[in-house]
Amino acid sequence: MRLTVLGASGTYPRPGGATNGFLVREGGTSLAIELGNGCLSNLLREVELTAVDAVVVTHMHVDHFGDLYPLYYALRFHPRRPWGQRLLLPRGGLELLGRILGEDSREYLPRVFAAETLEAGRDYRVGGMTLRAYPTRHPVEGYALRLEGDGWSMAYSSDSSPCPGVEEAARDVDLFICEATLPASYEEEASHGHMTSRQAGETAARAGARKLVLTHIWPTFDVVDIVREAGETYEGEVLPAREGMTLSLGGG
């Protein structure tokens, strides 16, 4: 499996960057996890527009789904009409997407996107990969993800305060992508649905994750400091997610 970071910033992008997004490829299968602001252009550097087998959006905050709009228009007006793009997202997600679109565009949404509801405890197959969703602690309905494939496993926290769902998703995984929105000194501010650097490290340590990649760091803060603080509570390798970064796992 090869993981490519499409976007790594939280809430708004750093200069030249993008908000959260990841591309997971195994064999001939391509899965996009989140498609935040700026991610589509980075995705298209890696795969052709019609080669994405599925897109997963973990919760309906715009820094995680903003580039679904340009994806929608790219597919809708594609000469070959490659409609029916598989899209997994929380209940009501497609309707929410349509609220800012005109009537004509809203009408085409369920034709361009083949939407499936993301639900806790349910398994989804994407090529040879299995995906399972776990509930998070965030102001809106959201899910952490666990993916397993040919000799590898990974988890993604989505946006969440520390909670059992995120920890269970990351149990003994080879790679854990975890949000670390704020520095350790901002624990009170993080309590509304995010993690600090140290909390990300603590979650990874309790889960027994073998490698930790930190994402969703607010551009306001220094990435080096966030990584250092996470390493104070987690003994394994800690890396910051950066656009264009690739990691390989397993044999797929």
N, C-alpha and C positions, 0 to 999 in steps of 0.2 A: 504493500500500500504506500502511496505517496500523498502526503499532505502539503498543500500550498496555502500560505496565508494570503488572502485577498484584501483584508482590512483588519486593523488591530486597535484602532482608537475607540474610546468610549464617548458616546453622546455626539461628539463632532470630531472631524478629522484633524490630525496634525497637518502642517503644510506639506502638500504633495502626497498625503496619505488617504486613508479611507476608514470608515467605521467597520464594525465587525463583519467578517466573512471568511469562509474557508472552503477549499476545494479538496475533496477526498477522491482519489482514483485508485481503483484496483482492477487489474486486467483491462477490459474495455469499458468499464463502468465509471461514470463521473457523477459525483454527488456534491452539490453545493449546500453548505450549512450556513445560513444567514446570507443576506445580500444587502448589506448596509450601503449608505451613501458612498459612491465612488468605487464600489466593488465590481460592477459589471465590466468596466474597462479592463480591470486586472484579470477578471475571469476570461475575457476574450483573448487575452495574451496567451492563455493556456489551452483553451479548447474552443472549437467552433460553436457558434450559437446554438445549433440544433443537436449538439453532442452531449448535452447535459441530461442525464437520465432522471434526475429528481432534484428539487430544491426543498430544503427544510427551513422553516422560520420558527424559532422557538417561542417568540412572544411578539405582540403587536406594538412595539415601540419603533419609531421610524428609523433609528440608527441601526436597526436590525433588518428592516424590510424595505428601506427607501428605494433601492435599485430594482425592486420588482416592477416599478412603473416603467423605466426604460426597457426592461426585459419584455414586459407586456407589449409595448409598442413595437419593439424589434421583431417579435414573433407575429404580432397581428398583421404587420405590413410586409412581412417577408414574402417574396414572390412565390415560394412553394407552400405557403400557409402551413408551417409545421406546428399546428395547434394541438392542444391536448398535453401541454407541458405538465408533468406530474409535480404537484405542489402540496407539501404537507405543512399545515399551519394550525394554530389553535382555532377552536370553534368560533364562528362569526368572522374569521379573518378576511375572507374574500369580500364579505359585505362591507367591512370596514375599509378595505382598499377602494371600493367603489364609491365611497361617500364624497370624495373630492373630484371624481370624474364626471364628465358630462353624460347625459342619458345614453347616447350612442356608444360611448366607450364602456359604460357599465354593462350594457347588453352583451358585449363581446367577452367580458371577463371570464364567465364560466365556460366559454368555448376555447379561449386561448389557454387557460389554466384548468387542468383536471385536478380540482382541489380534493384533498383528503384531510379529515380532522385528526390532529395530533392529540393522542390520549395517553394518560399515564398507564404504564404496565402493559401496553400493547406492543407487539413486535411488528416491524415493517421490514420487508425485504427490498433491497435495491441491488440488483445484480447478485453477486455472491456475498453481499454484506447484510448483516442484521442490525437493525436500529431499534432501540427501546427508549421510551421517554419516561422521565421521572419528575415529579412536581417540585417546583422551586419556591422560594419565598421572595416575592416581588410584588409591586403594587398591582400588576395585571397578571392574568393567567399565563403561566410560562412553564417551560420544561427544560431540564438538563437532559443530555443525550448520552447514550452509551452505544458505541459501534463495535462490532466484532466481524472479523474476516478471516482470511487464510493465514492463520498463525499470528494474529495481532488483535489488540483491543485498544480502544481509546475512549475518552469521555470528554464532554464539553459542558461546562457549568451553566451556560447561558448567563443571565443576570440574576443574582440571588444573594441574599444574606446566607451565612452558613445554615445548613438545614440537612435533615436526614436524606432527602431525595438526592441532593448533589453528591453527598458522601457515598451513597449506595451506587450511584451511576459510575463513580470513579473507583470502585472497589477493585484493587489489584490490577488496574489497567497498565498497559505499557506506556501510555501517554495520556496526560490529563491537561487539557486546555482550560484554564480557570481564569475567571475575571479577577482583577485586582485593581479596582477602580480608583482606590484612594490609599494614601500612605497610612501607616499604622496609627499615627496620631489623630486620625479622623474617624475613629471607630464609632463615635456617636452619630456622625453624619452618614456613615455607611449603613446604619441600622435600618434604614427605610427600604432596603432591598438590594444592597451591594456588599462587597467584601473589601476589606483592607488587604494590604500586602501580606501581613502576618496571618490573617485569617485564611487567605488562600493557601499559604504554606501549611498551616495547621490542618486544613481540610485534606490536602494531599497526603500529609503524613498519616492522619487517622485512616484514610482510605487505603493506604499502602500502594499508592501510585508510584510507578518506577521513574517517571520523568514528568516535570512540570513546565508548562509553557503558560506565561502570563499574558492576558489580553485585556481589552476594554479599559486600559489605563487612561484616565483623563489627560488630555494634552497639557493641562495646567501643571502637571507634576513630572518630575524627573524619572524616567524609566529606570535608570541605573540605581537610584535609591529604592524604588519599588522592588526590584529584583533582589537587592541586598537584604531588605527587610524580610522578604519571603524566605530567603535562605536561612534566617535566624530560627525559623520554626520547622524547616523541612531540610533533611539531610541529602536528598538526591539532587540531580542536576536541575537547575532552574534557568530557563531561557525566556527572554522577552519575545513576544510575537512581533514580527515586522513584515510589512508588505513584501511579497516576493520570496519570503523564506520558505524552504522546502525541507521536509523531514520524511524519512522512509521507515516503514515498519513491516515485519513479517516477510512473507515470500510472494505476495500478490502484486 
